Structures are given as C-alpha cells and as structure tokens.
C-alpha cells in the first residue's frame, strides 16, 4: 500500500496540464495545413477570424520547431506547474493574448506567425517571478534571488536576439520561417502583466499596490497598443506607391507560405 501511495503521489507531481497542452500542439502538427489555418495571419484576423490570436501558438513551421518548443514547454511545466497549479492556465491565456494582440498592433508587416516561443517566455518570466515571490515569503531569500537572476538572464537573451535578429539556442534555417524576436519580448511582458493581475484576481490576496511598477508598465503598454492600433488601422487602408508591392501577394494557405515570414505590403 505504501508503494502504491508513493507511486500515486509521484504521478500527481507530473505536469499534467502542460502535457495536455503539448498534446494539443501535437494534434495541430498532425493536421495538414495547420500553420495556414491556425496561424496569426493579419488579413484574416482583421476580417474576423479572431481565434487565430490563440490558435497560432499551437501550430509550428517544422518538426524541428515543434520539437524545440515542446521540449521547452515540458521543462517549464516540470519547473513551475506544481507551484502554479491551476494558475498556469491563466498565465498561458494572458501570454497568448499579449503576444497575439501585440504582434498584430505593433508589427503591421508581419504576414503570418505561429509557434510557442512567445508563450514560453511568458511562462518563464511569470513562473519564475511567482516562484521567487513565494520563496521570499517563506524567507528562502537565496532561492528567490536565484529565480530573479534566471529572469534577468532570460530577458538578456531576448535583448540579444532582438539586437542580432538571430536565435541563440536554435537553428533559424530549420524553423520553417523567420524568427520574430518581438514575440519573445511580448511573451515576457505577458508574464509580468499576469503576475500583476492574475494571482490577485484568482486568490483575492496580494493587492496590486505591492506591484505598482509592474502595473505602471502594463498601463504604458496598453497606451502604446492604443497608439499602434490607430497606426494599424491606417496601414490597413494604406495605398502603396509604385515598387512597394511584392511580385506576388500570397494568402494564407497558398503554396510557399512559411510561418513567421514577413511579407512587406
């Protein structure tokens, strides 16, 4: 009986929520044309296909892309799902939303985007900061400091990739599309926003007054998105001059379209 109880306890520690989401990504990978059908394509989204804001993160450009993202997802689940418990769902949702809306509003030349990398950065930042706060309350100051150092390291990686345009840990040529560093930065921002509002709404503790710098950053981001939305609306009806249009204007689902590729209109 003791051995059976121990086995059940070990099974309960597995990141079942993360594994369930990984299974959805695998199912999307097995679906023909998933990047075109599920990806964050600007024109279909503006035409009303709002589900792409969330389904884009399930689709991937190649098996290599999928493998790297799932490996990172399971690793983050092993690290953070146990302390987060059901909160991991709200963290994922906020990260999905911030990445999707941010790309649409801030990158008007992004033709189609797919992949989990932006959300992974949200899980990393939000999960690590949540764990750091929990450890600090338990007076485990060294562990809390280690989590915060890991967050700084993750943010440094995002900054280097944004500066160079080259991913540090993966082969860009095998991803099936062009990396979008902005998605990583938006994912990290999603983790910060979730930390400010998510746990407070779910547990009705940890008042937002203790997260004023975080809330101020979130408010600034919302203001930036409003300005970008106006620009995006103008860009939607912009008429280009001679030579600005590409030789072929692909649509989602057309041959040769790769996820993450920017098509300049």
C-alpha positions, 0 to 999 in steps of 0.5 A, spaced: 500 500 500 505 504 501 508 503 494 502 504 491 501 511 495 508 513 493 507 511 486 500 515 486 503 521 489 509 521 484 504 521 478 500 527 481 507 531 481 507 530 473 505 536 469 499 534 467 496 540 464 502 542 460 502 535 457 495 536 455 497 542 452 503 539 448 498 534 446 494 539 443 500 542 439 501 535 437 494 534 434 495 541 430 502 538 427 498 532 425 493 536 421 495 538 414 495 545 413 495 547 420 500 553 420 495 556 414 489 555 418 491 556 425 496 561 424 496 569 426 495 571 419 493 579 419 488 579 413 484 574 416 484 576 423 482 583 421 476 580 417 474 576 423 477 570 424 479 572 431 481 565 434 487 565 430 490 570 436 490 563 440 490 558 435 497 560 432 501 558 438 499 551 437 501 550 430 509 550 428 513 551 421 517 544 422 518 538 426 524 541 428 520 547 431 515 543 434 520 539 437 524 545 440 518 548 443 515 542 446 521 540 449 521 547 452 514 547 454 515 540 458 521 543 462 517 549 464 511 545 466 516 540 470 519 547 473 513 551 475 506 547 474 506 544 481 507 551 484 502 554 479 497 549 479 491 551 476 494 558 475 498 556 469 492 556 465 491 563 466 498 565 465 498 561 458 491 565 456 494 572 458 501 570 454 497 568 448 493 574 448 499 579 449 503 576 444 497 575 439 494 582 440 501 585 440 504 582 434 498 584 430 498 592 433 505 593 433 508 589 427 503 591 421 508 587 416 508 581 419 504 576 414 503 570 418 506 567 425 505 561 429 509 557 434 510 557 442 516 561 443 512 567 445 508 563 450 514 560 453 517 566 455 511 568 458 511 562 462 518 563 464 518 570 466 511 569 470 513 562 473 519 564 475 517 571 478 511 567 482 516 562 484 521 567 487 515 571 490 513 565 494 520 563 496 521 570 499 515 569 503 517 563 506 524 567 507 528 562 502 531 569 500 537 565 496 532 561 492 528 567 490 534 571 488 536 565 484 529 565 480 530 573 479 537 572 476 534 566 471 529 572 469 534 577 468 538 572 464 532 570 460 530 577 458 538 578 456 537 573 451 531 576 448 535 583 448 540 579 444 536 576 439 532 582 438 539 586 437 542 580 432 535 578 429 538 571 430 536 565 435 541 563 440 539 556 442 536 554 435 537 553 428 533 559 424 534 555 417 530 549 420 524 553 423 520 553 417 520 561 417 523 567 420 524 568 427 520 574 430 524 576 436 518 581 438 514 575 440 519 573 445 519 580 448 511 580 448 511 573 451 515 576 457 511 582 458 505 577 458 508 574 464 509 580 468 502 583 466 499 576 469 503 576 475 500 583 476 493 581 475 492 574 475 494 571 482 490 577 485 484 576 481 484 568 482 486 568 490 483 575 492 490 576 496 496 580 494 493 587 492 496 590 486 499 596 490 505 591 492 506 591 484 505 598 482 511 598 477 509 592 474 502 595 473 505 602 471 508 598 465 502 594 463 498 601 463 504 604 458 503 598 454 496 598 453 497 606 451 502 604 446 497 598 443 492 604 443 497 608 439 499 602 434 492 600 433 490 607 430 497 606 426 494 599 424 488 601 422 491 606 417 496 601 414 490 597 413 487 602 408 494 604 406 495 605 398 502 603 396 506 607 391 509 604 385 515 598 387 512 597 394 508 591 392 511 584 392 511 580 385 506 576 388 501 577 394 500 570 397 494 568 402 494 564 407 494 557 405 497 558 398 503 554 396 510 557 399 507 560 405 512 559 411 510 561 418 513 567 421 515 570 414 514 577 413 511 579 407 512 587 406 505 590 403 
